[in-house]
Amino acid sequence: YKKFSEATEPTIKERWKKISLDNIPKEACIVRGIERGAEEDGPKFWKFNIRKDKNSISKVIIMKFIKTDSYAKLRRIAANIIFAQIINKPDCVLGLATGSSPIGTYDKLTEYNKEGTIDFTKVKSVNLDEYVGLDGTNEQSYRYFMNKNLFDRVNINKANTFVPSGTAKDIEKEGEEYDKLIKSLGGIDIQLLGIGLDGHIGVNEPDEFF
């Protein structure tokens, strides 16, 4: 993987040759094919079709980091990735996040919607979390945040937007029911996350060595 990721720009066939299968038992995992991912204004990655056995095929995606020199460019690229997801699957399920990081992306998606180039009418969304004890009318709640920054600004059906209930009597059960909801929707097609300035994921703060 290290040699592969540090390769310059050979052809697809040459990249294929750079992958060593010496340490992969043939009966456990067989590389079946390779294709290049989208590049313009989006992530650059390579997909591998992996056959674990005769009856199952799974995909492994190598993550590609995109460095930008401005927040304006970052929000455009992020919005374009979500834009492409909606165009390719109009009834897709978006995993959405709150916080300052994604606001610019929501602004850009709103622009596209106002221009008529993107349609949210069939889109469904699920949010990551909610503050315990707050309902959707509270200005500090994540439901309020999403309504203000995206849902009230685009033509999405509010009934298809889901945020965990912060006022549920049984929080643990609410979490279990939310997991079932996501499963009933067919899972999340694409997840938007903000990692802030320190690289946190959700509310999981990084350690000092990060």
C-alpha positions in Angstrom: 0.0 0.0 0.0 2.8 2.4 0.8 4.6 1.9 -2.5 1.3 2.2 -4.3 0.2 5.4 -2.6 3.6 7.0 -3.2 3.6 6.1 -6.9 4.0 9.0 -9.3 1.6 8.9 -12.2 1.9 5.7 -14.1 -0.9 4.2 -16.2 -3.6 2.1 -14.7 -1.8 -1.1 -15.8 1.4 0.1 -14.3 -0.3 1.0 -11.0 -1.8 -2.5 -11.1 1.7 -4.0 -11.3 2.8 -2.1 -8.2 0.3 -3.9 -6.0 2.0 -6.9 -4.3 -0.2 -9.8 -3.5 2.6 -11.9 -2.1 1.3 -11.7 1.5 -2.4 -12.2 0.7 -3.6 -15.8 0.8 -5.4 -16.5 -2.5 -8.1 -18.4 -0.7 -8.8 -15.4 1.5 -8.8 -12.5 -0.8 -8.5 -12.2 -4.6 -8.2 -8.8 -6.3 -10.7 -8.9 -9.1 -10.6 -5.5 -10.8 -9.7 -1.8 -10.5 -11.3 1.4 -11.7 -10.5 5.1 -11.2 -12.7 7.3 -9.1 -14.0 10.8 -10.0 -11.4 13.6 -10.1 -12.9 16.9 -11.2 -13.9 19.0 -8.1 -14.1 15.8 -6.1 -12.1 13.0 -4.4 -9.4 11.1 -6.2 -9.3 7.5 -5.2 -8.9 4.0 -6.5 -11.5 1.3 -6.0 -10.6 -2.4 -5.7 -13.2 -5.2 -6.0 -12.1 -7.8 -3.5 -13.5 -11.3 -3.6 -13.4 -12.8 -0.1 -14.9 -16.1 -1.2 -16.9 -17.5 -4.0 -20.2 -16.0 -2.9 -19.3 -12.5 -1.6 -17.7 -9.4 -3.2 -16.7 -6.3 -1.2 -15.1 -3.0 -2.1 -12.1 -1.3 -0.5 -11.7 2.4 -1.1 -8.4 4.1 -0.5 -9.0 7.5 1.0 -7.6 10.5 -0.8 -7.1 13.8 1.1 -7.8 17.0 -0.8 -6.0 20.0 0.5 -7.4 23.4 -0.3 -6.0 26.9 0.2 -9.2 28.5 1.3 -12.5 27.7 3.0 -14.4 29.0 -0.1 -12.8 26.3 -2.2 -13.3 23.7 0.5 -17.0 24.4 0.7 -17.4 24.3 -3.1 -15.6 20.9 -3.4 -17.6 19.4 -0.5 -20.9 20.8 -2.0 -20.0 19.4 -5.4 -19.5 15.9 -4.0 -22.9 16.0 -2.4 -24.3 17.5 -5.5 -23.0 14.6 -7.6 -24.5 12.1 -5.1 -28.0 13.7 -5.4 -27.8 13.8 -9.2 -26.7 10.2 -9.4 -29.3 9.1 -6.8 -32.1 11.6 -6.3 -33.6 9.6 -3.4 -30.3 9.2 -1.6 -29.8 9.4 2.2 -27.4 12.1 3.3 -25.6 11.9 6.6 -25.4 15.4 7.9 -23.5 17.3 10.6 -23.7 20.5 12.6 -21.0 23.0 13.7 -19.2 25.7 11.9 -17.3 23.5 9.4 -20.3 22.5 7.2 -22.1 25.8 7.1 -20.3 27.0 4.0 -21.2 23.7 2.3 -24.9 24.2 3.2 -24.7 27.7 1.8 -23.3 26.4 -1.5 -26.0 23.6 -1.7 -28.6 26.3 -1.1 -27.2 28.3 -4.0 -27.4 25.3 -6.3 -31.0 24.7 -5.2 -32.1 28.3 -5.8 -30.5 28.1 -9.3 -32.6 25.0 -10.0 -29.6 22.8 -10.6 -30.2 20.5 -7.7 -33.5 19.1 -6.3 -33.9 17.9 -2.7 -37.6 16.7 -3.0 -36.7 13.0 -2.8 -33.6 13.4 -0.6 -33.6 12.0 2.9 -31.2 13.0 5.7 -30.1 11.7 9.0 -28.1 13.8 11.5 -25.4 12.6 13.8 -26.7 13.7 17.2 -28.7 16.0 19.4 -28.3 17.6 22.8 -30.1 15.7 25.6 -32.9 17.8 27.0 -33.4 20.2 24.1 -36.3 20.1 21.6 -36.2 21.3 18.0 -37.5 24.8 18.9 -34.5 25.6 21.1 -31.9 27.7 19.3 -29.1 25.6 20.7 -30.5 22.3 19.4 -29.1 20.6 16.3 -32.6 20.4 14.8 -32.9 24.1 15.0 -29.4 24.5 13.4 -30.3 22.2 10.5 -33.6 24.0 9.9 -31.9 27.4 9.9 -28.8 26.5 7.8 -30.3 24.1 5.3 -33.8 22.6 5.6 -35.7 25.9 5.6 -33.7 27.1 2.7 -34.1 24.3 0.1 -37.0 22.3 -1.2 -36.5 19.2 1.0 -39.5 17.5 2.6 -39.1 18.1 6.4 -40.7 14.7 7.0 -37.7 13.1 5.3 -35.2 14.9 7.6 -34.2 13.0 10.8 -32.5 14.2 13.9 -32.4 12.2 17.2 -34.8 13.3 19.8 -33.2 15.2 22.7 -36.3 14.9 24.8 -36.9 11.2 24.6 -37.6 9.7 28.0 -35.4 6.7 27.3 -32.2 8.0 25.6 -30.7 4.5 25.1 -33.9 3.3 23.4 -34.0 6.4 21.3 -30.5 5.5 20.1 -31.5 2.0 19.2 -34.6 3.2 17.4 -32.5 5.7 15.5 -30.1 2.9 14.3 -33.2 0.9 13.1 -34.4 4.0 11.3 -31.1 4.4 9.4 -31.2 0.7 8.5 -34.8 1.0 7.3 -33.7 3.8 5.0 -31.1 1.5 3.4 -28.2 3.1 5.2 -26.4 6.3 4.5 -25.1 7.0 1.0 -22.7 9.8 1.9 -21.6 11.2 5.2 -20.6 14.8 5.9 -18.4 15.4 8.9 -16.7 18.4 10.4 -13.5 17.8 12.3 -12.9 21.4 13.5 -9.4 22.8 14.0 -8.2 20.0 16.2 -9.3 17.0 14.2 -12.1 15.8 16.4 -14.6 13.3 15.2 -18.0 14.0 16.6 -17.4 14.8 20.3 -14.4 12.6 20.4 -11.5 14.9 21.0 -8.0 13.9 19.9 -5.2 13.1 22.4 -2.1 15.3 22.8 0.0 13.2 20.4 -2.5 13.7 17.5 
